Amino acid sequence: MLYILLSICCSIIVSVMLKLAKRYHIDVYQAVVWNYSMAIFLSWLFLKPKLLNFSGAPVVNYTLLGLLLPMLFVILAMSVKQSGIVRTDIAQRLSLLIPIIAAFLLFGEKMTLLKSIGIATGFAAILCTIPWKKGGAAGKAAANAWLYLLMVFVGMGLIDVLFKQIATFKAVTYGTSLFIVFVLAFAFSFAGLIYQVVTKKMRFSWPHILIGWVLGTANFCNILFYIKAHKALASQPSTVFSAMNIGVIVFGALIGLIIFKEKLSLLNKAGILIAIIAVAILSIS
């Protein structure tokens, strides 16, 4: 359980850093770019990628992930800024509904009653955590928050589906696949950084390299400890799955409410409880 706790802590650190970005005038895009350079180094150090035979490798999946990961990181930052840590973490964790639905619709997996209840409960939790407001500037801000939460939900779900497809390709180890995806994510995001600097849409900032490395360390450690937890509890994958997702929702809520004083309605607070129930049901199913 130590690995699960460490993974949860690293996930929360990433959310907190994104929350503090505006306060300390951090350019999230530049931090995200350098985050992947650190992820490349750490994955080479700890995952020991084997760059040998790639015959038949899922190149399309690698490319899509290389594009989606940095894009979603920026969207996550916008969601944390607009909706707060609590709602964003719930949207991120409940994105597991998308691969479950994809397994049912695309891969012919049988839908059980318990799984159906879990999916319905998950969508109810999402509806409860949306910042419902109407009228004026508050209404516009709420609309933007809704959009970012939706993009986090769909984007994380799509990324999960792509990673699950990569995991089925046994000719390349999962650690090697992660390394390749990080390299592509860095290459694509760095190309975007160069373009924005050359066209004077952005000023290059050296301190962001260090900030990105800190972000990348937390982000990679979240993945590494999650993998180690699954290896340590190989016979209890549902325990790891539920503890990780529920832990992030609960600790994220505590951080958001106590430290950042995020304001949640009674409906939003009910959404946190419903989200925990949904994750528990899905882990059992």
Secondary structure as UniProt FT lines:
FT   HELIX           2..20
FT   TURN            21..25
FT   HELIX           28..46
FT   TURN            55..56
FT   HELIX           59..94
FT   TURN            95..96
FT   HELIX           97..105
FT   HELIX           113..129
FT   HELIX           136..167
FT   TURN            170..171
FT   HELIX           174..198
FT   TURN            199..200
FT   HELIX           207..232
FT   TURN            233..235
FT   HELIX           237..254
FT   HELIX           255..259
FT   HELIX           266..284
//
